[in-house]
Amino acid sequence: MPFKKTDLHLLDMIGTVRKYRRIVLAFFLIVFGLVVLFTYAATPLYEGVAKVLIEKVDNGDLTGRVRGSSYDPEFYKTQLQLIRSRTVVEKVVEILNLEENYDRYLEAANKKRTILQFTWQLASEAVADAKRILFGKAQKDQSRKDAIIDKISESLFVKPVPGTRLITINYLSPNPELAAMVANTTAKAYIDETLQMKMNATRTNLEWMGRKAQDEAQKLKASEQALQDYMKANDIVTLEDRITVVPEKLSEINIQLLRAETRRKELEILVSKINRAKGDYRKAESMSAIASDLALQAIRSQIVETEKSIMELSNKFGSKHPLMVKARGDLQVLERKRRQEIDRIIDSIQTDYELARSNENTLRSKLTGTKSEAMGLNEKFIQYGALKRIVDTNRELYDALMLKLKEQSITEDSSPVVLWIVEKAMLPKFPATPSKKVNLLLGLIIGLAGGIALAFFMNYLDNTVKDPEEAEAILGIPILGVISMRRHLKHPVEETVLSEPQSAFAESYRGLRTAVFLSFADQAPRRILLTSAGMGEGKTTTIINLAQTLVQSDKKVLLVDGDLRKPRIHQILKLSNSRGLSTYLAGAVDGHIVQKTSVNNLYVIPAGPIPPNPSELLSSNRLPSLLDSLSNEFDIILCDSPPVLPVSDTRLLCRLFEGVILVAAGGKTTYEIADRTLRTLRDAGARILGLVINALEIDKSSYYHHSYYHHYEGDNKNKRPVAESGK
């Protein structure tokens, strides 16, 4: 089953701290002592602080064109790293001539060191050298200048001021004068390095752009010459006019061709009809294209008039009359003329058809030629445009390079970064580190807080039975009593109840006696078994002292030593063990095993000689009979039994007694073991009266009665500690 500790209250917390007060004090002294040692042994370092303003400069270009946003989120991070770069630090060393003067500054600082600080410095340098050797960082051939650069870099810090463009250049040194000089010189060295980088970059750009401009000039010249040659070869001067005229010409030819094609199709249809009516003049004459001819219409009118005249003459004259003959002759002549006129019209239509077809073919050929001319002009114009674009591109690139080249030449000496020294580093009067007040305060806080946290952590890991309320809540059984453990006894622990009846130790057993009497609602139990989970938890001491308190209440008490494996009652009470429970159960004796002690009304049945088979003897039928007969003679029978978990003897005994008291060693027996013991006893049919927490260190326990315990013990002037039983 999972065991959870009950909620902590303020008194529990205070009790936990008191319980582990030695650990809290030790942790505090160690931490605070180390902080004090570090604070007073560390070499005082003075801090030179120069405050500067860094702004990014956008020089723009000579054309005045508006540029986009120049926001660069990595700009300031880059500048901070540049300030701490090896190149800048090297310049600082050169400017201040530290290669020769560095030792002089350190010697001036070393004169002010105490012996403790000097020793600490030597130890720190030895540890640093060892780390470099162990981790492969030793530099055997490192020059003096490089060593000084490394030392300065380790103590140089650059910090941005939040919410501003200001930064601080901080340098820590044992010498205050050196601290201020390095901070100020770093700002100057950074300016020089920035300008040098700009000049080198500009010079490189100018050289590259000069070479590139020459290449582009040659390309421009070659492209312009190619364009000129092409214009001469293709007469490009009139090309644009021709390109304008040709589309109009194409449009006009298309219109004419459409009309000619329409005319040709109309005549083609008419000729087709004429061919179908070939030889049939009447059918041909019925066609509108033929019938609409004016000459044919005149002939037809004459024929109508002649036919009308013949009809009139036929009424007057006969067929052979000269007038009739003449009229018929005229009609035949007119008919012949009509046929001739129809043939002429047909021939005219045929001729018009041929002309229309010829005209269509001519226009189609002209359209094809014009299209070819337009395609040729387009190809020439495309090639011309390509050459012209090459020339324009080369010219723009060349002009841009020349402009940039001139711009770079003018802005060569300008810096992309402006650094203004807002505050120069002043000569520090007091060391910046170590801060004694802050360190001591932190050591005090960390020591106390860490010690208390360690106490709570150890208390959290401590899952032993020590607090009555917690034990009762977790195990679910009543706590009958709490027996303290005290040291420096004047009397043996088994004699304290009788020798010092007014002591708190004796009072705790009287409290246990009262709890036993009240454990049953109707009548106090008369047959009680005491046991424990394991060895060394004090059950034998507890049962002897409980028996003595019961005797003091005018009870006739029988104490039975049921531990046939490691009996101790006869040793404590100085009785003979030659005969006892083992000999009775084995049938070696029939009686006379009860012995009287020096305490009035206290009788004992010792365990007897240790048998080879204790479990078999305890399961004998003689034991229940013995207990039943003794119950009539004694008021209370107390039985000491072996531990529950190592052997099975107690599981055989517990069913013969009205109640079982479990003894647990305070601060030793865990809740898991106690719970397993209780489950074992319940499975065996035992009736659990409660738990006795024995040998509890009241001084270390968070048990809230400990203050009352000390007060009670002080009032009775019996401040004698009680030792834990050996069992």
MOMO-V807000 format. One record per backbone hydrogen bond with DSSP energy under -0.5 kcal/mol. NH is the residue of the N-H (numbers start at 1). CO is the residue of the C=O. E is the energy in kcal/mol with one decimal. If there is no record, write none. Layout:
((NH | CO | E) (NH | CO | E))
//
This chain:
((4 | 2 | -0.6) (13 | 9 | -2.4) (14 | 10 | -2.6) (15 | 11 | -2.5) (16 | 12 | -2.5) (17 | 13 | -2.3) (18 | 14 | -2.4) (19 | 15 | -2.5) (20 | 16 | -2.1) (21 | 18 | -1.2) (24 | 20 | -2.7) (25 | 21 | -2.8) (26 | 22 | -2.6) (27 | 23 | -2.9) (28 | 24 | -2.5) (29 | 25 | -2.7) (30 | 26 | -2.5) (31 | 27 | -2.7) (32 | 28 | -3.0) (33 | 29 | -2.4) (34 | 30 | -2.5) (35 | 31 | -2.5) (36 | 32 | -2.6) (37 | 33 | -2.8) (38 | 34 | -3.0) (39 | 35 | -2.8) (40 | 36 | -2.5) (41 | 37 | -1.7) (42 | 38 | -2.2) (45 | 433 | -3.4) (46 | 173 | -3.5) (48 | 46 | -0.6) (48 | 171 | -2.8) (49 | 47 | -0.6) (50 | 48 | -0.5) (50 | 169 | -2.1) (51 | 423 | -2.0) (52 | 50 | -0.5) (52 | 167 | -2.7) (53 | 420 | -3.0) (54 | 165 | -1.9) (55 | 53 | -0.5) (55 | 418 | -2.3) (57 | 416 | -3.2) (59 | 57 | -0.7) (64 | 61 | -1.0) (75 | 72 | -1.7) (78 | 74 | -2.1) (79 | 75 | -2.2) (80 | 76 | -2.3) (81 | 77 | -1.9) (82 | 78 | -2.2) (83 | 79 | -2.3) (84 | 80 | -1.3) (85 | 82 | -1.3) (89 | 85 | -2.1) (90 | 86 | -2.4) (91 | 87 | -1.8) (92 | 88 | -2.0) (93 | 89 | -2.3) (94 | 90 | -2.1) (95 | 91 | -3.0) (96 | 92 | -2.5) (97 | 93 | -0.5) (98 | 93 | -1.9) (99 | 93 | -0.5) (100 | 97 | -1.3) (101 | 97 | -1.8) (102 | 98 | -2.3) (105 | 101 | -1.8) (106 | 102 | -2.0) (107 | 103 | -2.6) (108 | 104 | -1.7) (109 | 105 | -1.4) (110 | 106 | -2.6) (111 | 107 | -1.4) (112 | 109 | -1.2) (113 | 110 | -1.4) (118 | 114 | -2.6) (119 | 115 | -2.6) (120 | 116 | -2.4) (121 | 117 | -2.3) (122 | 118 | -2.2) (123 | 119 | -2.4) (124 | 120 | -2.6) (125 | 121 | -2.5) (126 | 122 | -2.2) (127 | 123 | -2.4) (128 | 124 | -2.4) (129 | 125 | -2.5) (130 | 126 | -2.4) (131 | 127 | -2.3) (132 | 128 | -2.3) (133 | 129 | -2.2) (134 | 130 | -3.0) (135 | 131 | -2.8) (136 | 133 | -0.9) (137 | 132 | -3.1) (138 | 132 | -1.2) (140 | 138 | -0.6) (142 | 139 | -1.0) (147 | 143 | -2.1) (148 | 144 | -2.3) (149 | 145 | -2.3) (150 | 146 | -2.4) (151 | 147 | -2.1) (152 | 148 | -2.4) (153 | 149 | -2.5) (154 | 150 | -1.9) (155 | 151 | -1.0) (155 | 152 | -0.5) (156 | 152 | -0.5) (156 | 153 | -0.8) (157 | 155 | -0.5) (157 | 170 | -3.1) (159 | 168 | -2.3) (161 | 166 | -2.9) (162 | 160 | -0.7) (164 | 161 | -1.8) (167 | 52 | -2.5) (168 | 159 | -2.9) (169 | 50 | -3.0) (170 | 157 | -3.3) (170 | 168 | -0.7) (171 | 48 | -1.9) (172 | 155 | -1.8) (173 | 46 | -2.4) (176 | 174 | -0.6) (179 | 175 | -2.0) (180 | 176 | -1.9) (181 | 177 | -2.2) (182 | 178 | -2.6) (183 | 179 | -1.6) (184 | 180 | -2.1) (185 | 181 | -2.8) (186 | 182 | -2.1) (187 | 183 | -1.1) (188 | 184 | -1.5) (189 | 185 | -3.0) (190 | 186 | -2.2) (191 | 187 | -1.8) (192 | 188 | -2.4) (193 | 189 | -2.5) (194 | 190 | -2.4) (195 | 191 | -2.4) (196 | 192 | -2.5) (197 | 193 | -2.5) (198 | 194 | -2.3) (199 | 195 | -2.8) (200 | 196 | -2.6) (201 | 197 | -2.4) (202 | 198 | -2.9) (203 | 199 | -2.8) (204 | 200 | -2.2) (205 | 201 | -2.4) (206 | 202 | -3.0) (207 | 203 | -2.3) (208 | 204 | -2.2) (209 | 205 | -3.1) (210 | 206 | -2.4) (211 | 207 | -2.0) (212 | 208 | -2.5) (213 | 209 | -2.6) (214 | 210 | -1.8) (215 | 211 | -2.0) (216 | 212 | -2.5) (217 | 213 | -2.3) (218 | 214 | -2.0) (219 | 215 | -2.2) (220 | 216 | -2.6) (221 | 217 | -2.3) (222 | 218 | -2.4) (223 | 219 | -2.5) (224 | 220 | -2.4) (225 | 221 | -2.1) (226 | 222 | -2.2) (227 | 223 | -2.0) (228 | 224 | -2.2) (229 | 225 | -2.4) (230 | 226 | -2.0) (231 | 227 | -2.1) (232 | 228 | -2.0) (233 | 229 | -2.4) (234 | 230 | -1.8) (235 | 232 | -0.8) (236 | 231 | -2.2) (238 | 235 | -1.0) (239 | 236 | -0.6) (240 | 236 | -0.6) (242 | 238 | -2.2) (243 | 239 | -2.4) (244 | 240 | -1.2) (245 | 241 | -1.9) (246 | 242 | -2.6) (247 | 243 | -0.7) (248 | 244 | -0.6) (248 | 245 | -0.5) (249 | 245 | -2.3) (250 | 246 | -2.6) (251 | 247 | -1.9) (252 | 248 | -2.3) (253 | 249 | -2.5) (254 | 250 | -2.1) (255 | 251 | -1.8) (256 | 252 | -2.4) (257 | 253 | -2.8) (258 | 254 | -1.9) (259 | 255 | -2.1) (260 | 256 | -2.8) (261 | 257 | -2.5) (262 | 258 | -1.9) (263 | 259 | -2.6) (264 | 260 | -2.8) (265 | 261 | -2.1) (266 | 262 | -2.1) (267 | 263 | -2.4) (268 | 264 | -2.3) (269 | 265 | -1.8) (270 | 266 | -2.0) (271 | 267 | -3.0) (272 | 268 | -1.8) (273 | 269 | -1.9) (274 | 270 | -2.5) (275 | 271 | -2.6) (276 | 272 | -1.6) (277 | 273 | -1.6) (278 | 275 | -1.1) (280 | 277 | -1.7) (281 | 279 | -0.9) (284 | 280 | -2.4) (285 | 281 | -2.8) (286 | 282 | -1.1) (287 | 284 | -1.2) (290 | 287 | -0.7) (291 | 287 | -3.6) (292 | 288 | -1.7) (293 | 290 | -1.7) (297 | 293 | -2.0) (298 | 294 | -2.1) (299 | 295 | -2.3) (300 | 296 | -2.4) (301 | 297 | -2.0) (302 | 298 | -2.3) (303 | 299 | -2.6) (304 | 300 | -2.2) (305 | 301 | -2.4) (306 | 302 | -2.8) (307 | 303 | -2.8) (308 | 304 | -2.1) (309 | 305 | -2.2) (310 | 306 | -2.6) (311 | 307 | -1.9) (312 | 308 | -1.9) (313 | 309 | -2.7) (314 | 310 | -2.4) (315 | 311 | -0.8) (315 | 312 | -0.6) (316 | 312 | -0.6) (316 | 313 | -0.8) (317 | 313 | -4.2) (321 | 318 | -1.4) (325 | 321 | -3.2) (326 | 322 | -2.6) (327 | 323 | -2.5) (328 | 324 | -2.8) (329 | 325 | -2.3) (330 | 326 | -2.4) (331 | 327 | -2.1) (332 | 328 | -2.3) (333 | 329 | -2.0) (334 | 330 | -2.4) (335 | 331 | -2.4) (336 | 332 | -2.2) (337 | 333 | -2.2) (338 | 334 | -2.5) (339 | 335 | -2.3) (340 | 336 | -2.4) (341 | 337 | -2.9) (342 | 338 | -2.6) (343 | 339 | -2.6) (344 | 340 | -2.3) (345 | 341 | -2.5) (346 | 342 | -2.7) (347 | 343 | -2.7) (348 | 344 | -2.4) (349 | 345 | -2.5) (350 | 346 | -2.6) (351 | 347 | -2.4) (352 | 348 | -2.5) (353 | 349 | -2.3) (354 | 350 | -2.2) (355 | 351 | -2.3) (356 | 352 | -2.6) (357 | 353 | -2.6) (358 | 354 | -2.3) (359 | 355 | -2.6) (360 | 356 | -2.2) (361 | 357 | -2.2) (362 | 358 | -2.1) (363 | 359 | -2.5) (364 | 360 | -2.5) (365 | 361 | -2.4) (366 | 362 | -2.2) (367 | 363 | -2.4) (368 | 364 | -2.4) (369 | 365 | -2.2) (370 | 366 | -2.3) (371 | 367 | -2.5) (372 | 368 | -2.3) (373 | 369 | -2.2) (374 | 370 | -2.4) (375 | 371 | -2.8) (376 | 372 | -2.3) (377 | 373 | -2.4) (378 | 374 | -2.5) (379 | 375 | -2.5) (380 | 376 | -2.3) (381 | 377 | -2.5) (382 | 378 | -3.1) (383 | 379 | -2.4) (384 | 380 | -2.2) (385 | 381 | -3.0) (386 | 382 | -2.6) (387 | 383 | -2.3) (388 | 384 | -2.3) (389 | 385 | -2.6) (390 | 386 | -2.2) (391 | 387 | -2.0) (392 | 388 | -2.6) (393 | 389 | -3.3) (394 | 390 | -2.6) (395 | 391 | -2.2) (396 | 392 | -2.7) (397 | 393 | -2.7) (398 | 394 | -2.2) (399 | 395 | -2.8) (400 | 396 | -2.8) (401 | 397 | -2.5) (402 | 398 | -2.4) (403 | 399 | -2.5) (404 | 400 | -2.8) (405 | 401 | -2.6) (406 | 402 | -2.2) (407 | 403 | -2.6) (408 | 404 | -3.0) (409 | 405 | -1.9) (410 | 406 | -1.9) (411 | 407 | -2.7) (414 | 411 | -1.2) (418 | 55 | -2.6) (419 | 417 | -0.5) (420 | 53 | -2.5) (420 | 418 | -0.6) (422 | 51 | -1.5) (422 | 420 | -1.0) (423 | 51 | -2.6) (428 | 426 | -0.6) (432 | 45 | -2.4) (433 | 45 | -1.7) (436 | 434 | -1.0) (439 | 435 | -3.2) (440 | 436 | -2.8) (441 | 437 | -2.4) (442 | 438 | -2.9) (443 | 439 | -3.1) (444 | 440 | -2.4) (445 | 441 | -2.7) (446 | 442 | -3.5) (447 | 443 | -2.3) (448 | 444 | -2.3) (449 | 445 | -3.1) (450 | 446 | -3.0) (451 | 447 | -2.2) (452 | 448 | -2.7) (453 | 449 | -2.7) (454 | 450 | -2.6) (455 | 451 | -2.2) (456 | 452 | -2.5) (457 | 453 | -2.4) (458 | 454 | -2.7) (459 | 455 | -2.4) (460 | 456 | -2.2) (461 | 457 | -2.1) (462 | 458 | -1.4) (463 | 461 | -0.9) (465 | 669 | -3.4) (466 | 464 | -0.5) (468 | 466 | -0.5) (471 | 467 | -2.9) (472 | 468 | -2.8) (473 | 469 | -2.2) (474 | 470 | -2.3) (475 | 471 | -2.9) (476 | 472 | -1.4) (480 | 478 | -0.7) (480 | 691 | -2.4) (481 | 691 | -1.1) (483 | 693 | -3.3) (484 | 482 | -0.6) (485 | 696 | -2.2) (486 | 484 | -0.5) (486 | 722 | -3.1) (495 | 492 | -1.5) (496 | 492 | -0.7) (496 | 493 | -0.5) (499 | 495 | -3.0) (500 | 496 | -3.0) (503 | 500 | -1.8) (507 | 503 | -2.1) (508 | 504 | -2.0) (509 | 505 | -1.2) (510 | 506 | -1.9) (511 | 507 | -2.3) (512 | 508 | -1.6) (513 | 509 | -2.6) (514 | 510 | -2.3) (515 | 511 | -2.2) (516 | 512 | -2.2) (517 | 513 | -2.2) (518 | 514 | -1.9) (519 | 516 | -1.2) (520 | 517 | -0.5) (525 | 516 | -0.5) (528 | 526 | -0.6) (528 | 637 | -2.9) (529 | 659 | -2.6) (530 | 639 | -2.9) (531 | 661 | -2.3) (533 | 663 | -0.6) (536 | 727 | -1.3) (537 | 534 | -0.6) (537 | 727 | -2.2) (539 | 727 | -0.5) (542 | 538 | -2.0) (543 | 539 | -2.5) (544 | 540 | -2.0) (545 | 541 | -2.3) (546 | 542 | -2.4) (547 | 543 | -2.0) (548 | 544 | -2.0) (549 | 545 | -1.9) (550 | 546 | -2.1) (551 | 547 | -2.0) (552 | 548 | -1.6) (553 | 549 | -0.6) (553 | 550 | -0.8) (554 | 551 | -1.7) (555 | 550 | -1.1) (557 | 555 | -0.8) (557 | 601 | -2.6) (558 | 636 | -2.6) (559 | 557 | -0.5) (559 | 603 | -3.4) (560 | 558 | -0.6) (560 | 638 | -3.7) (561 | 605 | -2.6) (562 | 560 | -1.1) (562 | 640 | -2.1) (564 | 562 | -1.3) (572 | 568 | -2.2) (573 | 569 | -2.7) (575 | 570 | -2.8) (581 | 606 | -2.8) (582 | 607 | -2.2) (584 | 580 | -2.0) (585 | 581 | -2.7) (586 | 582 | -1.7) (587 | 584 | -1.2) (588 | 583 | -2.1) (589 | 583 | -1.1) (595 | 604 | -3.4) (597 | 602 | -1.9) (602 | 599 | -1.7) (603 | 557 | -2.7) (603 | 601 | -0.6) (604 | 595 | -3.1) (605 | 559 | -2.7) (606 | 593 | -0.5) (606 | 604 | -0.6) (617 | 613 | -1.7) (618 | 614 | -2.4) (619 | 615 | -1.2) (620 | 617 | -1.8) (623 | 620 | -0.8) (624 | 620 | -0.5) (625 | 621 | -1.1) (626 | 622 | -2.2) (627 | 623 | -2.4) (628 | 624 | -2.2) (629 | 625 | -2.1) (630 | 626 | -2.2) (631 | 627 | -1.7) (632 | 628 | -0.6) (632 | 629 | -0.6) (633 | 630 | -0.8) (634 | 630 | -2.2) (635 | 556 | -1.6) (636 | 556 | -1.9) (637 | 526 | -3.9) (638 | 558 | -3.0) (638 | 636 | -0.5) (639 | 528 | -2.3) (640 | 560 | -3.0) (641 | 530 | -1.7) (644 | 532 | -2.9) (645 | 533 | -1.5) (647 | 643 | -0.9) (652 | 648 | -0.9) (652 | 649 | -1.0) (653 | 649 | -1.6) (654 | 650 | -2.7) (656 | 653 | -2.2) (657 | 654 | -1.2) (658 | 527 | -1.3) (659 | 527 | -1.3) (660 | 687 | -2.5) (661 | 529 | -3.1) (662 | 660 | -0.5) (662 | 690 | -2.2) (663 | 531 | -2.9) (663 | 661 | -0.5) (664 | 692 | -2.8) (666 | 664 | -0.5) (666 | 694 | -3.9) (667 | 465 | -2.7) (668 | 665 | -1.9) (669 | 665 | -2.4) (671 | 463 | -2.1) (674 | 670 | -2.4) (675 | 671 | -2.7) (676 | 672 | -2.2) (677 | 673 | -2.4) (678 | 674 | -2.3) (679 | 675 | -2.3) (680 | 676 | -2.0) (681 | 677 | -2.4) (682 | 678 | -2.7) (683 | 679 | -2.3) (684 | 680 | -1.3) (685 | 682 | -1.4) (686 | 681 | -2.5) (688 | 686 | -0.7) (689 | 660 | -3.0) (689 | 687 | -0.5) (690 | 660 | -0.9) (691 | 478 | -2.4) (692 | 662 | -2.8) (693 | 481 | -2.5) (693 | 691 | -0.5) (694 | 664 | -3.1) (694 | 692 | -0.8) (696 | 483 | -2.6) (698 | 696 | -1.3) (700 | 697 | -0.7) (701 | 697 | -1.3) (706 | 703 | -1.8) (707 | 704 | -0.5) (709 | 705 | -2.4) (710 | 706 | -2.4) (711 | 707 | -2.2) (712 | 708 | -2.9) (713 | 709 | -2.6) (714 | 710 | -2.5) (715 | 711 | -2.2) (716 | 712 | -1.5) (717 | 714 | -1.0) (718 | 713 | -2.1) (720 | 718 | -2.2) (721 | 487 | -1.6) (721 | 719 | -0.5))
//
